[in-house]
Amino acid sequence: MTTSTAATSSHHLSPAFPGRAPWGTANKLRAWQQGAMDRYIQEQPRDFLAVATPGAGKTTFALTLASWLLHHHVVQQVTVVAPTEHLKKQWAEAAARIGIKLDPEYSAGPLSKEYQGVAVTYAGVGVRPMLHRNRSEQRKTLVILDEIHHAGDSKSWGEACLEAFEPATRRLALTGTPFRSDTNPIPFVTYEEGNDGIRRSSADYTYGYGNALGDGVVRPVIFLSYSGNMRWRTKAGDEIAARLGEPMTKDAVSQAWRTALDPRGDWMPNVLKAADQRLSEVRKGIPDAGGLVIASDQDSARAYAKLIREITGTKATVVLSDDTGASKRIDEFSGGDSRWMVAVRMVSEGVDVPRLAVGVYATTISTPLFFAQAVGRFVRSRRRGETASVFLPTIPDLLGFANEMEVERDHVLDKPKKDGEEDPYAESEKEMDEANRQEDEDTGEQEQFSFEALESEAVFDRVLYDGAEFGMQAHPGSEEEQDYLGIPGLLEPDQVQMLLQKRQARQIAHSRKKPDEDADLLELPAERRPVVSHKELLELRKQLNTMVGAYVHQSGKPHGVIHTELRRVCGGPPSAEATAGQIRQRIAKVQEWATRMK
């Protein structure tokens, strides 16, 4: 078989397949899908790992390949393994559209002759691996492992997949997020050792978000970040006040974040109101555009839905767990044109609702994997010029992930730690389990970190787009905030960039006309207000102390005298209370002094 046969790979596909190919290519595969097909047909591997950004069309690629392998009698049947019940049904429906009949209800026994295969979940394979092994041994089988990183979720799932599909004729692994926070090896994935001695997953074909954005296959994402003052009471009875985005301890970040997401405060109603305004703007160009709020638990989801009803006057679709009713509600929302859906975690991965264009990240899960999957719900492009908008709290980790949307990552098996150095993606096992958990009952976690949210306010903080940051702080409902919420929903990526630059220039010019005493918010553009994590702040203080220590030897003055002089010249509190910007200013000043003495 040669690569030329790839041209006939979709010989019996319906004219509308793939249904969401980019403009002008309704009858053809997207370039990356064709490229991956060509490579597969040329190499004929037993195992193939395709990494493609969420929304790029992994399902279309996999089913086109399945169709080719069945047509050329390389395999006789197909088994699709998906993370959830809803997704296995989605796979069966997509396969049926191109003439491959998969049974999504299969549980045991011989398969009806009308079917060419089955769609099952990883959990289902975990329960009966020998059943699937026997099926793979009896007939030549293609196994499609969707979101393969889930096979590493628990040791038993990984072992079950190995046992069940070791005899399969061909194995196609798919993922949009090929990295995990743990080091569980993923079955049927090749790991290669780099020069640093660390083994990383090796993909056979990669199509990242940056490439997909350039090809117009996915939408560009505008992140709108909101800060504000939070006040809460700790278990010990202490009242604490802090501003989102300011450097603070990990516990304080967590509690300030939870205070912001409390539906009884002012932060969530204001952010939901802003997100709904953004949705109205987007719907001018995309009439059926929908919004999704990703909530942490059932109670919050219901409370957010109530707030949406009060704000919009219309009811939101609420999806609480991965059951039959939930699948039906997602399908109804997907096929309709209602404004909002509120979901608990489960809609973060793989669920195909292409009309979702506005999101509110209202969960405290902070793993890069979950964040990438969540944002992946909004990036599916249906026509040229569509943009996605995601609203976030100003939390350093989240803003970091938002700025790294185009970074391609591999799954790392070995994570050696140097003294005091943390791997930013080595989140705790507990948090990863939390992110992937499908149940959404009360986990009892609230008791462990018992606290009471007292008060929250929202302040528009910044816009993040294509790795750059724009905007000055503004009150909800202000003209400045409306400037950013009113960006048209249909724009080319370079037009988005240009508009954001214009909006910021206008904001700065407007701010300069006002007397200083009228400024009740920080009047600095976003790029001059870096959001700094607690760890980065500690590093800056350490750097300042090192610089002062070196200057002590050079000048002969004591440490205390130099620190006092820096405070006098640069302004601000003692270094233990100084902001990142103030510490950087002092570092620059002491460097300047040291240079003069040389």
C-alpha positions in Angstrom: 0.0 0.0 0.0 1.3 3.5 -0.8 0.5 7.0 0.3 -1.5 7.5 -2.9 -4.2 5.2 -1.6 -4.8 7.8 1.1 -6.6 9.9 -1.5 -9.4 7.2 -1.6 -9.4 6.8 2.1 -12.8 8.4 2.4 -14.3 6.5 -0.7 -17.6 5.8 0.9 -18.0 8.8 3.3 -21.1 10.9 3.1 -20.5 14.3 1.3 -21.1 16.1 4.6 -18.3 14.2 6.4 -16.4 15.6 8.2 -19.4 17.8 9.1 -17.2 20.5 10.7 -14.3 20.7 8.3 -13.1 24.2 7.8 -14.6 26.5 5.1 -14.3 25.2 1.6 -13.3 21.7 2.5 -16.6 20.0 3.2 -15.7 17.0 1.0 -12.1 16.7 2.1 -10.1 15.9 5.1 -8.3 18.7 6.9 -4.7 19.0 6.0 -3.5 17.6 9.3 -5.9 14.6 9.1 -4.7 13.9 5.6 -1.1 14.2 6.7 -1.7 11.8 9.6 -3.5 9.4 7.2 -0.6 9.5 4.7 2.0 8.8 7.5 -0.1 5.9 8.8 -0.7 4.3 5.4 3.0 4.7 4.5 4.3 3.2 7.7 1.5 0.7 8.6 2.4 0.6 12.3 0.7 -1.6 14.8 0.6 1.3 17.4 0.1 4.9 16.4 -0.3 7.9 18.8 -1.9 11.0 17.3 -1.8 14.1 19.5 -4.2 16.8 18.2 -5.5 19.8 20.1 -9.1 19.7 21.3 -11.5 20.7 18.6 -9.1 19.8 15.7 -11.1 16.7 14.6 -9.5 13.6 16.1 -12.8 11.6 15.8 -12.9 12.3 12.0 -9.3 11.2 11.5 -9.8 8.0 13.5 -13.0 7.0 11.8 -11.6 7.8 8.3 -8.7 5.5 9.2 -11.0 2.8 10.6 -13.0 3.0 7.4 -9.8 2.6 5.3 -8.6 -0.4 7.4 -11.9 -2.1 7.2 -12.2 -1.5 3.4 -8.7 -2.9 2.8 -9.4 -5.9 5.1 -6.5 -5.0 7.4 -9.0 -5.4 10.3 -12.5 -7.0 10.6 -13.9 -5.1 13.5 -13.4 -1.9 15.5 -13.4 -1.3 19.3 -13.6 2.3 20.5 -12.6 3.0 24.2 -13.8 6.4 25.5 -13.6 8.0 28.9 -17.3 8.5 29.6 -20.7 7.0 28.8 -21.7 10.1 26.9 -18.6 10.0 24.7 -19.0 6.4 23.7 -22.5 7.2 22.5 -21.1 10.2 20.6 -18.5 7.9 19.0 -21.2 5.4 17.9 -23.3 8.3 16.4 -20.3 9.7 14.5 -19.3 6.2 13.2 -22.9 5.6 12.0 -22.7 8.8 9.9 -20.0 7.2 7.7 -21.4 3.7 7.6 -19.6 2.0 10.5 -22.1 0.6 13.0 -20.8 0.4 16.6 -22.8 -0.9 19.5 -22.6 1.6 22.4 -24.6 -0.7 24.7 -22.5 -3.8 24.4 -21.8 -5.6 27.7 -21.1 -9.3 26.9 -21.6 -12.2 24.6 -21.6 -12.4 20.8 -22.0 -9.2 18.9 -25.1 -8.8 16.6 -24.2 -9.3 12.9 -25.5 -5.8 12.1 -22.5 -4.2 14.0 -18.9 -3.9 12.9 -17.7 -3.2 16.5 -18.4 -1.8 19.9 -17.9 1.5 21.8 -17.0 1.0 25.5 -15.6 3.0 28.4 -12.2 2.6 30.2 -14.1 1.7 33.3 -16.0 -1.0 31.3 -12.7 -2.5 30.1 -11.4 -2.4 33.7 -14.3 -4.5 34.8 -14.0 -7.2 32.1 -10.6 -7.2 30.4 -10.8 -10.9 29.4 -14.0 -10.4 27.5 -12.4 -7.8 25.3 -9.2 -9.8 25.0 -11.2 -12.8 23.6 -12.9 -10.5 21.1 -9.5 -9.1 20.0 -8.2 -12.7 19.6 -11.2 -14.0 17.6 -11.2 -11.4 14.8 -8.6 -8.9 13.5 -9.4 -5.8 15.6 -8.6 -2.0 15.4 -8.7 -0.5 18.9 -9.2 3.3 19.1 -8.2 4.5 22.5 -9.8 8.0 22.8 -8.1 10.4 25.3 -5.5 7.6 26.0 -4.1 9.5 29.0 -7.2 8.1 30.9 -5.7 4.6 30.7 -3.1 5.9 33.2 -5.9 7.2 35.6 -5.6 4.1 37.8 -3.2 1.2 37.7 -6.1 -1.2 37.2 -7.4 0.6 34.1 -3.9 0.7 32.5 -3.4 -3.0 33.3 -6.8 -3.9 32.0 -6.1 -2.1 28.7 -2.8 -3.9 28.3 -4.5 -7.2 29.0 -7.5 -6.6 26.8 -5.8 -5.2 23.7 -2.4 -6.7 23.7 -3.6 -9.2 20.9 -5.2 -6.4 18.8 -4.1 -6.2 15.2 -3.9 -2.4 15.2 -4.1 0.2 18.0 -4.7 3.9 17.5 -4.2 6.1 20.5 -5.7 9.7 20.5 -5.3 12.6 22.9 -5.5 16.3 23.0 -3.6 16.5 26.3 -0.7 14.0 26.3 0.6 15.0 29.7 -0.5 13.8 33.1 0.4 15.1 36.6 1.5 11.6 37.7 4.1 9.2 36.3 1.8 6.3 35.5 2.9 5.0 32.1 0.2 5.0 29.5 -0.3 1.7 27.7 0.7 1.4 24.0 2.6 4.7 24.1 6.3 4.8 23.2 8.6 6.6 25.7 12.0 7.8 24.5 14.9 8.9 26.7 16.2 12.4 26.1 19.7 13.6 26.6 18.8 14.6 30.1 18.0 10.9 30.9 14.2 11.6 31.2 11.8 9.5 29.3 9.0 11.3 27.5 6.0 10.2 25.4 6.7 10.1 21.7 3.8 10.9 19.3 3.7 9.6 15.8 1.8 12.7 14.6 1.3 16.0 16.5 -1.1 18.8 15.6 -0.9 21.5 18.3 -3.1 24.4 19.1 -0.7 26.9 17.5 -0.8 25.0 14.2 -4.6 24.6 14.4 -5.0 28.3 15.1 -2.9 29.2 12.1 -5.0 26.9 9.9 -8.2 28.3 11.1 -9.2 24.9 12.5 -9.7 26.2 16.0 -10.9 29.6 17.4 -8.5 32.0 19.1 -9.3 32.3 22.8 -9.7 35.7 24.6 -9.3 35.2 28.3 -11.0 37.9 30.5 -9.6 37.9 34.0 -11.3 39.4 37.1 -9.7 40.4 40.3 -11.3 42.0 43.4 -11.1 42.1 47.2 -12.1 39.0 49.1 -12.9 38.6 52.9 -13.3 35.3 54.7 -13.2 33.8 58.2 -10.8 30.9 58.9 -11.5 27.8 61.0 -9.6 29.6 63.9 -12.1 32.5 63.7 -9.6 35.0 62.1 -11.0 37.3 59.5 -8.7 37.7 56.4 -8.9 40.1 53.5 -6.9 39.8 50.3 -7.1 40.8 46.7 -7.1 38.1 43.9 -3.8 38.1 42.0 -1.7 39.5 44.9 1.1 37.1 46.0 0.0 35.1 49.0 0.4 31.6 50.5 -1.0 28.6 48.7 -3.7 28.2 51.4 -4.7 31.9 51.2 -4.9 31.7 47.4 -7.2 28.6 47.7 -9.5 30.4 50.3 -9.6 33.7 48.3 -10.5 31.7 45.2 -13.3 29.9 46.9 -14.6 33.2 48.4 -14.7 34.6 44.8 -16.7 31.6 43.6 -19.2 31.7 46.4 -22.6 32.5 44.7 -23.7 34.6 47.7 -20.9 37.2 47.2 -20.7 39.9 44.5 -17.9 38.4 42.5 -19.8 35.6 40.7 -23.0 37.6 39.9 -20.8 40.4 38.4 -18.7 38.0 36.4 -21.8 36.1 35.1 -23.4 39.4 34.1 -20.2 40.3 32.2 -20.0 36.9 30.5 -23.7 37.2 29.5 -23.0 40.6 28.0 -20.1 39.1 26.1 -22.3 36.3 24.9 -24.9 38.9 23.6 -22.1 40.6 21.6 -20.8 37.2 20.2 -24.4 36.2 19.2 -24.6 39.3 16.9 -22.2 37.5 14.6 -22.9 33.9 15.7 -26.7 33.8 16.5 -26.7 30.3 18.2 -23.5 30.9 20.3 -23.8 29.3 23.8 -22.1 29.8 27.1 -20.9 27.2 29.7 -20.2 27.7 33.4 -17.9 24.9 34.7 -18.8 24.6 38.5 -17.0 22.7 41.3 -20.1 20.9 42.8 -23.8 20.4 42.5 -24.8 23.1 45.0 -22.7 25.8 43.3 -24.0 24.7 39.8 -27.7 25.1 41.0 -26.9 28.5 42.6 -25.1 29.7 39.4 -28.1 28.6 37.3 -30.4 30.6 39.6 -28.1 33.7 39.2 -28.2 33.3 35.4 -32.0 33.2 35.4 -32.1 36.4 37.5 -29.6 38.1 35.1 -31.0 36.9 31.8 -34.6 36.1 32.5 -34.1 32.7 30.8 -33.4 29.2 32.3 -30.0 27.6 32.1 -29.5 23.9 31.3 -28.0 22.2 34.3 -25.9 19.1 33.9 -24.9 17.5 37.2 -23.6 14.0 36.5 -22.7 11.6 33.7 -26.0 9.7 33.5 -28.5 9.1 30.7 -30.5 12.3 31.6 -27.3 14.3 31.5 -26.4 13.0 28.0 -29.9 14.0 26.7 -29.7 17.5 28.2 -26.2 18.0 26.6 -27.6 16.8 23.2 -30.7 19.1 23.5 -28.5 22.1 24.4 -26.1 21.3 21.6 -28.9 21.1 19.0 -30.7 24.2 20.3 -29.9 27.9 20.6 -30.5 28.6 24.3 -27.9 30.8 26.0 -26.4 29.0 29.0 -25.4 25.6 30.3 -24.0 25.0 33.8 -22.1 21.8 34.4 -20.0 20.1 37.1 -16.6 19.0 35.7 -17.9 16.3 33.3 -18.3 18.7 30.3 -14.6 19.5 30.5 -13.5 16.8 28.2 -14.5 15.5 24.8 -18.1 16.6 24.9 -18.9 18.0 21.5 -21.0 21.2 21.7 -19.5 23.2 18.8 -21.7 26.3 19.5 -20.1 26.9 22.9 -18.2 30.3 22.5 -18.2 31.8 26.0 -17.0 30.1 29.2 -16.8 30.9 32.9 -14.1 28.9 34.7 -15.8 28.6 38.1 -14.0 25.7 39.6 -10.9 25.6 41.9 -9.3 22.7 40.0 -5.8 24.0 38.9 -4.1 21.2 37.0 -2.9 22.1 33.5 -4.6 19.0 32.1 -8.0 19.9 33.4 -7.6 23.6 32.3 -6.6 22.5 28.8 -9.6 20.2 28.5 -11.9 22.8 29.9 -10.8 25.5 27.4 -10.9 22.8 24.7 -14.7 23.0 24.9 -14.8 26.5 23.4 -12.3 26.3 20.6 -14.1 24.2 17.9 -14.2 26.4 14.8 -17.3 26.2 12.6 -16.6 29.1 10.3 -13.9 31.7 9.7 -13.4 34.5 12.2 -15.1 33.0 15.2 -13.5 33.7 18.6 -13.9 32.1 22.0 -14.0 34.0 25.3 -13.2 32.5 28.7 -13.7 34.3 32.0 -11.2 33.5 34.8 -10.4 34.6 38.3 -7.0 36.3 38.5 -5.2 33.3 39.9 -1.5 33.1 39.0 -1.6 29.4 38.0 -4.6 29.9 35.7 -3.1 33.0 34.0 0.1 31.0 33.5 -1.9 28.2 31.7 -3.8 30.8 29.6 -0.5 32.3 28.5 0.9 28.9 27.5 -2.0 27.7 25.4 0.3 27.0 22.4 3.0 25.1 24.4 3.2 21.5 23.3 3.8 19.0 26.1 4.7 15.3 26.3 3.9 12.9 29.1 7.1 12.7 31.3 7.8 9.4 33.1 10.8 10.5 35.2 10.6 13.7 37.2 13.9 14.1 39.2 13.6 17.0 41.6 16.5 19.3 42.4 16.7 20.7 45.9 13.7 23.0 46.5 12.7 22.9 42.8 9.1 22.0 42.0 7.8 20.6 38.7 5.0 23.0 37.9 3.0 20.2 36.4 3.6 17.6 39.2 0.3 18.5 40.9 -0.7 16.3 43.8 -2.3 12.9 43.0 -5.3 14.0 45.0 -5.9 17.1 42.9 -5.6 15.0 39.7 -8.1 12.5 41.0 -10.4 15.4 41.8 -10.2 16.7 38.3 -11.0 13.4 36.7 -13.6 12.3 39.2 -17.0 12.0 37.5 -19.1 12.0 40.7 -20.1 15.5 41.8 -21.4 14.9 45.3 -20.1 16.8 48.3 -16.7 15.3 48.8 -16.3 16.3 52.5 -13.4 18.5 51.4 -15.2 21.6 52.8 -14.8 20.2 56.3 -11.1 19.8 55.9 -10.4 23.4 55.0 -13.4 24.8 57.0 -13.8 28.5 56.4 -16.6 31.0 55.8 -16.7 33.3 52.8 -17.8 36.7 54.0 -17.6 39.2 51.2 -16.3 39.4 47.6 -16.2 42.1 44.9 -15.3 41.9 41.2 -12.9 44.1 39.4 -12.1 43.7 35.7 -8.4 43.0 35.7 -7.0 42.2 32.2 -7.4 40.4 28.9 -4.9 37.7 27.9 -4.6 36.9 24.2 -1.9 35.1 22.3 0.6 35.2 25.2 0.2 39.0 25.7 -1.8 41.0 28.3 -4.0 44.0 27.8 -6.2 46.4 29.8 -6.3 48.4 33.0 -8.4 47.6 36.0 -12.1 48.7 35.8 -15.3 48.4 37.8 -18.1 46.1 36.5 -20.5 48.0 34.3 -17.9 50.8 33.6 -17.3 52.1 30.1 -13.7 50.7 30.3 -15.0 47.1 31.0 -17.7 47.5 28.2 -14.9 48.3 25.8 -13.5 44.8 26.2 -16.8 42.9 26.5 -17.9 44.6 23.3 -15.2 43.2 21.0 -17.0 41.7 18.0 -17.4 37.9 18.1 -16.3 37.5 14.4 -12.7 38.6 13.9 -9.5 37.4 12.4 -6.8 36.6 15.0 -4.6 39.7 13.9 -7.7 41.9 14.2 -8.3 40.8 17.8 -4.7 41.7 18.6 -5.1 45.1 17.0 -8.4 45.9 18.7 -7.1 45.0 22.1 -4.1 47.3 21.6 -6.4 50.1 20.6 -8.7 49.6 23.5 -5.8 49.7 25.9 -4.3 52.8 24.4 -7.8 54.5 24.7 -8.0 53.4 28.4 -4.5 54.8 29.1 -5.3 58.1 27.4 -8.6 58.4 29.3 -6.8 57.6 32.6 -4.2 60.4 32.0 -6.9 63.0 31.8 -8.2 62.2 35.3 -6.7 63.8 38.4 -4.7 61.2 40.5 -7.2 61.5 43.4 -10.0 60.2 41.2 -8.2 56.9 40.6 -9.6 54.4 43.1 -8.2 51.4 41.1 -4.6 50.6 40.1 -4.1 52.7 37.0 -1.4 50.7 35.3 -1.7 48.6 32.1 -1.6 44.8 32.5 1.9 44.3 31.2 3.2 46.5 34.0 1.2 44.6 36.6 2.6 41.1 36.4 0.6 38.4 38.4 3.2 36.8 40.6 2.8 33.5 42.5 3.8 33.0 46.1 6.8 30.9 44.9 8.0 33.6 42.5 7.8 36.3 45.2 9.9 34.2 47.5 12.5 33.8 44.7 12.5 37.6 44.2 13.1 38.3 47.9 15.9 35.7 47.8 17.4 37.5 44.8 17.2 40.9 46.6 18.9 39.5 49.7 21.7 38.0 47.6 22.2 41.3 45.8 22.3 43.2 49.1 24.7 40.6 50.5 27.1 41.2 47.6 26.8 45.0 48.0 27.6 44.7 51.8 31.0 43.3 50.9 31.5 46.0 48.2 30.4 49.0 50.3 31.2 47.9 53.8 27.7 49.0 55.0 25.6 46.6 57.1 22.6 44.8 55.6 20.0 46.8 57.6 21.4 50.1 56.4 21.2 49.1 52.7 17.6 47.8 53.0 16.6 51.1 54.8 18.3 53.2 52.1 16.5 51.1 49.3 13.2 51.7 51.0 13.9 55.5 51.3 14.9 55.8 47.6 12.4 53.4 46.1 9.5 53.8 48.5 7.2 51.1 49.9 7.1 48.8 52.9 9.8 46.4 54.3 10.8 43.7 51.8 8.8 41.0 53.6 5.6 43.0 52.7 6.7 44.6 49.4 5.1 43.7 46.1 6.9 42.0 43.3 7.2 45.3 41.4 8.7 47.1 44.5 11.2 44.3 45.0 12.3 44.3 41.3 12.7 48.1 41.6 15.0 47.6 44.6 17.0 44.9 42.8 17.6 47.3 39.9 18.6 50.1 42.3 21.2 48.0 44.2 22.6 46.8 40.8 22.9 50.4 39.8 24.8 51.2 43.0 27.1 48.3 42.6 27.9 49.2 39.0 28.8 52.8 40.0 31.3 51.6 42.6 33.2 49.4 40.2 
